[in-house]
Amino acid sequence: MADRNRFRRVAAAIPTHGMDASTQFASSLVWQGRRSLWSCEKASSRKQGIQRVGPPRRDSRRTPPTPTTPSSPSPSPESADSADSCRRASSPQPSTASCACKNDEMNVIQGLLSAVSPLSDGDSVDRLNYCLTTVTLVVTSAFVSGWSFVGSPIQCWFPAYYKGWWMEYALDYCYVQNTYFVPFVDETVHNAFDFGEHMVDVPRNYTDRQTTQIGYYQWVPFILAFQAIFFYLPVVLWRTVYEMSGVKVRAICDACSVSGNMEEKARQGNMKMIASFLTQEHAVAHVTSSVRSMSSDSFIVVTYVIIKALYVLNAFMQFVVLKNLLGVNSYTWGLDVTSDLWNGREWPETGNFPRVTMCDYDVRVLSNLHRHTVQCVLMINMFNEKIFVAMWYWLAIVLVVSLVSFIYWLVTSLGSRTGKQLVNSYMVKMENNSSVARGLDRRGLVQQFVVDYLRPDGVFLIRLISKNSGDMVTCSLLSTLWEDFTKNRRNPPPYSEPLLIGASKKIDDTEL
């Protein structure tokens, strides 16, 4: 309102007598332009936080300047912080629903990461299969999927009269349907003038074209995802079985972790608790041995050996599936591709993961069927070649390591000899039990301790703990178990009580 009155006073001060109508109209336009310009400058200055002073007022009233005293305090940092907090409080906050959605997404991601996190209920070969390999395959699948949807996995060379939706239709059709590879020449050409003599024509027979089809490039993300699922399935089966059997392998191994047993007092308490749990499970299995003959002795160890066999079978089947999907003739195709690349034979000559292929599609025009053949570029095969060759070597390593691990656990679980060797090796290291270990009846005591007290499942748990926690924790646990064994041997419980039951208290998962 003040600006409007000011411009009115300025316009009224302009002398209009002696001017014609056109001059007055031009003068009013000039003042209107200046008015709009000042308004724009004032608005922009307000946005920048600067006070813009307009043209001087033609008013007799003057506002006296406000005197400034040196005692007036400057704004303190506390007041600035409070002002910032007030502005933050007045700013719009995200809704509760959006925050809840973000929290749900984070929970899902954390759940997926925790599902494939390495745990202590297996050895390092198990973690190589279900953790490292699974995560690598999932990340690679996400990369290829992102390139397929965001980038341009295929580009085709169409005739000039193809416009708009015609090109989109043909391009989508060639990507969805399988393309086929036709080499440019039938042999290596070292001279450009010989290129025409050795050129290979496109086969006229459509059946011959189908023999060289390439039908894997659009399914690579799904292939990698399914491979990750099959690498993770054995550990899911293993954890389901031992949870249903009542032997909490994960809880026992977690309680024996090195991080929780650094102090002597804490380690002794954990070892006594685990020893009581093992003897309690052994007593229950002994009572119900007539019903569960295998579970009373070696149910857990047999299940673990079967899981090891599943890892080997899965790695071998991955080779078979990749051979059939890629359309190669040998299981050693990874070595063949590497040899070709090393010797300088690229894909135009070998046909391994070709970048340039041919595509046939039909177009119906005026009740007539026209077949078109175009040349396409599979840029995604540039990544597929590296991914699948690296995967071939990785699967070979996983297969060999899994096979060695399976043979190791199979041999150590067949009889009690390996269990006695394991216990003897640790009893020699135990200073407190050195007199017992060197006694005359050491062999008989160890035989009874391994066969009648620990049994195959107990020996398996001791071996698994030694693989994950080391010798210090394993020696402490064996020392506690040996003390319980010798105490029960000197003072055996009555016949009516279960054998080797240390306490009537039932140990649950929360105590481990």
C-alpha positions in Angstrom: 0.0 0.0 0.0 2.9 2.4 0.8 4.5 1.7 -2.6 1.2 2.3 -4.4 0.7 5.7 -2.6 4.3 6.6 -3.4 3.9 6.0 -7.1 0.7 7.9 -7.1 2.4 10.9 -5.5 5.3 10.7 -8.0 2.9 10.5 -10.9 0.9 13.5 -9.6 4.1 15.5 -9.4 4.8 15.2 -13.1 3.6 18.3 -14.9 1.0 17.3 -17.5 0.0 20.7 -18.8 1.3 21.5 -22.2 1.4 17.8 -23.1 -0.7 16.2 -25.7 -2.4 12.9 -25.1 0.3 10.7 -26.7 3.0 12.3 -24.5 0.9 11.7 -21.4 0.3 8.1 -22.4 4.1 7.5 -23.0 4.9 9.1 -19.6 2.5 6.8 -17.8 4.0 3.8 -19.5 7.4 4.8 -18.4 6.3 5.1 -14.8 4.5 1.8 -14.9 7.6 0.1 -16.2 9.7 1.6 -13.5 7.1 0.5 -10.9 7.1 -3.1 -12.1 10.9 -3.1 -12.2 11.1 -1.8 -8.6 8.6 -4.4 -7.5 10.6 -7.3 -9.1 13.8 -6.0 -7.5 12.1 -5.8 -4.1 10.7 -9.3 -4.3 14.1 -10.8 -5.3 15.8 -8.9 -2.5 13.3 -10.3 0.0 14.1 -13.8 -1.2 17.8 -13.2 -0.6 17.2 -11.7 2.8 18.3 -8.1 1.8 16.2 -5.1 2.5 15.9 -3.2 -0.7 15.4 0.6 -0.5 13.2 2.1 -3.2 13.2 5.6 -4.6 13.1 8.4 -2.1 9.8 9.4 -0.7 8.5 12.8 -1.5 7.1 13.3 1.9 7.6 16.1 4.4 7.4 13.7 7.3 10.8 12.3 8.2 11.4 9.5 10.6 14.3 10.4 12.9 17.1 7.8 13.0 17.1 5.5 15.9 20.1 6.1 18.2 22.3 3.2 18.8 24.0 2.7 22.1 27.2 0.8 22.6 25.5 -1.2 25.4 23.1 -2.9 23.0 24.2 -6.6 23.0 24.7 -8.4 19.7 22.9 -11.6 19.1 24.5 -14.5 21.0 25.2 -18.0 19.6 22.6 -19.3 22.0 19.9 -17.0 20.5 21.0 -18.0 17.0 20.7 -21.7 17.9 17.3 -21.1 19.4 16.2 -19.3 16.3 17.5 -22.1 14.1 15.7 -24.6 16.3 12.5 -22.6 16.0 12.9 -22.5 12.2 13.5 -26.3 12.2 10.5 -26.8 14.4 8.3 -24.7 12.1 9.6 -26.5 8.9 7.4 -29.4 7.7 8.4 -32.8 9.0 8.1 -36.1 7.1 4.9 -38.0 7.8 4.8 -40.9 10.2 3.7 -43.3 7.3 6.8 -42.4 5.2 9.1 -43.0 8.2 7.4 -46.3 8.9 7.9 -47.4 5.3 11.5 -46.5 5.5 11.9 -48.4 8.7 10.2 -51.4 7.1 12.5 -51.3 4.2 15.6 -51.1 6.4 14.3 -54.0 8.5 13.8 -56.1 5.3 17.4 -55.3 4.1 18.8 -56.0 7.6 16.9 -59.3 7.7 18.3 -60.3 4.3 21.8 -59.5 5.3 21.5 -61.3 8.6 20.1 -64.3 6.9 23.3 -64.8 4.8 25.7 -63.6 7.5 28.3 -66.2 8.5 27.5 -68.1 11.7 29.4 -70.6 13.8 27.2 -73.6 13.2 29.5 -74.9 10.4 33.0 -74.7 9.1 34.7 -72.2 6.7 33.7 -74.3 3.7 30.0 -74.0 4.6 30.4 -70.2 4.9 32.2 -70.2 1.5 29.1 -71.8 0.0 26.1 -70.2 1.7 27.6 -66.7 2.5 30.3 -65.6 0.2 29.0 -67.3 -2.9 25.4 -66.3 -2.3 26.2 -62.7 -1.7 28.5 -62.6 -4.8 25.7 -64.0 -7.0 23.1 -61.7 -5.6 25.2 -58.6 -6.2 26.1 -59.7 -9.7 22.4 -60.4 -10.5 21.5 -57.0 -9.3 24.2 -55.4 -11.5 23.1 -57.3 -14.7 19.4 -56.6 -13.9 20.1 -52.9 -13.5 22.0 -52.8 -16.8 19.3 -54.6 -18.6 16.5 -52.3 -17.4 18.4 -49.0 -17.3 20.9 -49.4 -20.1 20.6 -50.7 -23.6 21.3 -54.5 -23.6 20.5 -54.8 -27.3 20.5 -52.5 -30.3 19.5 -53.5 -33.9 20.1 -52.0 -37.3 16.7 -51.5 -38.9 15.7 -50.2 -42.4 15.3 -46.5 -43.0 11.6 -46.7 -43.3 11.2 -48.1 -39.8 9.9 -45.3 -37.6 8.7 -44.8 -34.1 6.7 -47.8 -32.8 7.9 -50.1 -35.6 11.5 -49.8 -34.3 10.3 -50.3 -30.7 8.3 -53.4 -31.6 11.2 -55.0 -33.6 13.7 -54.2 -30.9 11.6 -55.6 -28.1 10.8 -58.7 -30.1 14.5 -59.3 -30.9 15.3 -59.0 -27.2 12.6 -61.3 -26.0 13.0 -63.9 -28.7 16.3 -65.7 -29.2 18.8 -64.3 -31.7 21.4 -66.5 -33.6 25.0 -66.1 -34.4 26.5 -66.2 -37.9 30.2 -65.6 -38.2 31.4 -63.0 -40.7 34.1 -65.1 -42.3 34.8 -68.8 -42.3 38.5 -68.4 -41.4 40.9 -65.8 -40.1 41.4 -63.1 -42.6 44.7 -61.1 -42.4 44.1 -59.0 -45.5 41.1 -56.7 -46.1 41.0 -57.7 -49.8 40.3 -61.4 -48.8 37.4 -60.5 -46.7 34.8 -60.9 -49.5 36.2 -64.3 -50.5 35.7 -65.9 -47.1 32.4 -64.2 -46.1 29.7 -66.5 -44.6 26.2 -66.0 -45.8 23.1 -66.1 -43.6 21.6 -69.7 -43.9 18.6 -69.8 -46.0 17.1 -72.7 -44.1 15.5 -71.4 -40.9 16.2 -74.7 -39.2 19.9 -74.1 -39.6 19.5 -70.7 -38.0 17.9 -72.2 -34.9 20.9 -74.5 -34.3 23.0 -71.4 -33.4 20.4 -69.6 -31.3 21.5 -67.7 -28.2 18.8 -67.8 -25.6 20.5 -67.0 -22.3 21.3 -63.2 -22.4 17.8 -62.1 -21.3 17.7 -64.6 -18.5 21.1 -63.9 -16.9 19.7 -62.0 -13.8 17.3 -64.9 -13.0 19.9 -67.5 -13.6 22.2 -65.8 -11.1 19.4 -65.4 -8.6 18.4 -69.1 -8.8 22.0 -70.1 -8.3 22.2 -68.0 -5.2 19.1 -69.7 -3.9 20.4 -73.2 -4.4 23.7 -72.3 -2.7 21.7 -71.1 0.3 19.3 -74.0 0.6 21.6 -76.6 2.2 22.3 -74.3 5.3 18.5 -73.7 5.6 18.0 -77.5 5.7 20.8 -78.0 8.2 19.5 -75.4 10.6 16.0 -76.6 10.4 17.0 -80.2 11.2 19.2 -79.5 14.2 16.6 -77.0 15.6 13.9 -79.7 15.3 16.2 -82.3 16.9 16.7 -80.3 20.1 20.5 -80.0 19.8 21.1 -76.3 19.5 24.3 -76.3 17.5 24.3 -72.6 16.9 23.7 -71.7 20.5 26.5 -74.1 21.7 29.0 -72.7 19.1 28.0 -69.1 19.9 28.5 -69.7 23.6 32.0 -71.1 22.8 33.0 -68.1 20.7 36.3 -66.5 21.6 34.8 -63.0 22.1 32.7 -64.3 25.0 35.3 -66.4 26.7 38.3 -64.1 27.0 38.0 -63.9 30.8 38.7 -67.0 32.9 35.6 -66.7 35.1 33.2 -66.2 32.2 34.8 -69.0 30.2 34.5 -71.5 33.1 30.8 -70.6 33.6 30.1 -71.0 29.9 31.9 -74.3 29.8 30.0 -75.7 32.8 26.7 -74.7 31.2 27.6 -76.3 27.8 28.8 -79.4 29.5 25.6 -79.7 31.5 23.6 -79.2 28.3 25.6 -81.9 26.4 25.2 -84.4 29.2 21.5 -83.6 29.5 20.9 -84.1 25.8 22.9 -87.3 26.0 20.8 -88.6 28.9 17.6 -87.9 27.1 18.9 -89.6 24.0 20.0 -92.6 26.1 16.5 -93.0 27.6 14.7 -92.8 24.2 17.3 -94.8 22.3 14.8 -97.6 21.7 12.6 -95.2 19.8 15.3 -93.1 18.1 18.2 -95.4 17.5 20.1 -93.1 15.1 19.3 -89.9 16.9 20.7 -91.3 20.2 24.2 -91.7 18.8 24.9 -89.9 15.6 21.8 -88.1 14.2 23.5 -84.7 14.1 26.7 -85.8 12.6 25.0 -87.9 9.9 22.8 -84.9 9.0 25.9 -82.7 8.7 27.6 -85.2 6.4 24.5 -85.3 4.2 24.6 -81.5 4.1 28.2 -81.6 3.0 27.2 -84.0 0.2 24.5 -81.5 -0.8 27.1 -78.8 -1.2 29.1 -81.0 -3.5 26.0 -82.0 -5.5 24.9 -78.4 -5.8 28.3 -77.2 -7.1 28.4 -80.1 -9.7 24.8 -79.4 -10.8 25.7 -75.8 -11.3 28.3 -76.9 -14.0 25.6 -79.0 -15.7 23.0 -76.3 -15.7 25.4 -73.7 -17.0 26.7 -76.0 -19.8 23.1 -76.5 -21.0 22.0 -72.9 -20.7 25.1 -71.5 -22.5 24.9 -74.1 -25.2 28.5 -75.2 -25.0 29.8 -78.7 -25.9 32.2 -79.3 -23.0 32.3 -78.9 -19.2 35.7 -77.3 -19.6 34.2 -74.4 -21.6 35.7 -71.9 -19.1 39.2 -73.1 -19.9 38.4 -73.1 -23.6 37.2 -69.5 -23.6 40.3 -68.5 -21.6 42.6 -70.3 -24.0 40.9 -68.6 -27.0 41.3 -65.2 -25.4 44.9 -65.9 -24.5 45.7 -66.9 -28.1 43.9 -63.9 -29.6 40.8 -65.6 -30.9 38.0 -63.3 -30.3 34.2 -63.9 -30.4 33.8 -63.2 -34.2 35.9 -66.3 -34.8 34.9 -68.6 -31.9 31.3 -67.5 -31.3 31.9 -67.4 -27.5 29.4 -64.8 -26.1 29.0 -63.0 -29.5 28.4 -59.3 -29.5 26.8 -59.2 -33.0 23.9 -61.5 -33.8 21.0 -61.9 -36.3 17.3 -61.6 -35.6 14.3 -62.8 -37.6 10.8 -61.5 -37.1 7.5 -61.6 -39.0 5.3 -58.6 -39.9 1.8 -59.0 -41.2 0.9 -56.4 -43.9 -2.3 -56.6 -45.9 -2.9 -60.3 -44.9 0.6 -61.1 -46.1 3.4 -62.3 -43.8 6.8 -60.6 -44.4 9.9 -62.0 -42.7 12.6 -59.5 -41.9 16.2 -60.2 -40.8 18.2 -57.6 -39.0 21.6 -57.4 -37.4 21.8 -56.7 -33.7 24.4 -55.8 -31.1 24.3 -57.6 -27.8 26.2 -55.2 -25.5 25.2 -57.2 -22.5 27.3 -60.1 -23.7 30.4 -58.0 -23.0 29.6 -58.4 -19.3 28.2 -61.9 -19.6 31.5 -63.2 -20.9 33.5 -62.0 -17.9 30.8 -63.0 -15.4 30.4 -66.5 -16.6 34.1 -67.2 -17.1 34.8 -66.0 -13.6 31.9 -68.0 -12.3 33.3 -71.2 -14.0 36.5 -70.8 -12.1 34.7 -70.0 -8.8 32.5 -73.0 -9.1 35.5 -75.2 -9.8 37.2 -73.9 -6.6 34.0 -74.4 -4.6 33.5 -77.9 -6.0 37.0 -79.0 -5.1 37.0 -77.4 -1.6 33.5 -78.8 -0.9 34.5 -82.3 -2.0 37.6 -82.3 0.2 35.5 -81.1 3.2 33.0 -83.8 2.6 35.6 -86.5 2.5 37.2 -85.1 5.7 34.0 -85.1 7.7 33.0 -88.5 6.3 36.3 -90.1 7.4 36.3 -88.4 10.8 32.7 -89.5 11.5 32.9 -93.1 10.5 34.4 -94.6 13.6 35.6 -93.7 17.1 39.3 -93.8 16.2 39.5 -90.3 15.0 37.4 -89.1 18.0 39.9 -90.7 20.3 42.8 -89.1 18.5 41.1 -85.7 18.8 40.6 -86.1 22.5 44.1 -87.5 23.1 45.6 -84.5 21.3 43.7 -82.1 23.5 44.2 -84.0 26.8 48.0 -83.8 26.3 47.6 -80.0 26.2 45.6 -79.8 29.4 47.8 -79.3 32.3 45.2 -80.1 35.0 44.4 -83.5 33.5 48.0 -84.5 32.6 48.2 -87.0 35.4 45.1 -88.7 34.2 46.1 -88.6 30.6 49.4 -90.3 31.4 48.0 -93.0 33.6 48.1 -96.7 33.0 44.4 -96.9 32.2 44.5 -93.8 29.9 43.5 -95.8 26.8 40.6 -97.4 28.5 39.4 -94.2 30.0 39.6 -92.3 26.8 37.8 -95.1 25.0 35.0 -95.0 27.5 34.9 -91.2 27.5 34.6 -91.0 23.7 32.4 -94.0 23.0 30.0 -94.0 26.0 30.1 -90.4 27.2 30.6 -88.1 24.2 29.4 -90.4 21.5 29.6 -89.4 17.8 27.4 -86.3 18.2 29.5 -85.1 21.1 32.7 -85.7 19.2 31.3 -83.8 16.3 30.4 -80.8 18.4 33.9 -80.8 20.0 35.4 -80.9 16.5 33.1 -78.1 15.3 34.0 -75.9 18.3 37.7 -76.5 17.7 37.2 -75.3 14.0 35.5 -72.1 15.1 36.8 -71.2 18.5 40.4 -72.6 18.7 42.3 -74.7 21.1 41.9 -72.6 24.2 38.1 -72.9 24.4 38.2 -76.5 23.2 40.6 -77.5 26.0 38.5 -75.7 28.6 35.3 -77.5 27.4 37.0 -80.9 27.3 38.5 -80.3 30.8 35.0 -79.6 32.2 33.5 -82.6 30.4 36.4 -84.8 31.7 35.8 -83.7 35.3 32.1 -84.5 35.0 33.0 -87.9 33.5 35.5 -88.9 36.2 33.1 -87.6 39.0 30.2 -89.7 37.6 32.6 -92.6 37.2 33.7 -92.5 40.9 30.2 -91.8 42.2 27.8 -93.3 39.7 24.1 -92.2 40.1 21.4 -94.7 41.1 20.1 -97.1 38.4 16.7 -95.4 38.6 18.1 -92.0 37.5 19.1 -91.3 33.9 22.8 -92.0 33.1 25.1 -88.9 33.2 22.4 -86.6 34.2 24.1 -83.8 36.0 21.1 -81.8 37.2 17.4 -81.8 37.1 17.4 -78.3 35.7 16.5 -78.1 32.0 18.8 -75.8 30.0 17.1 -73.7 27.4 18.4 -71.5 24.6 18.5 -68.3 26.6 21.1 -69.7 28.9 23.6 -70.5 26.1 
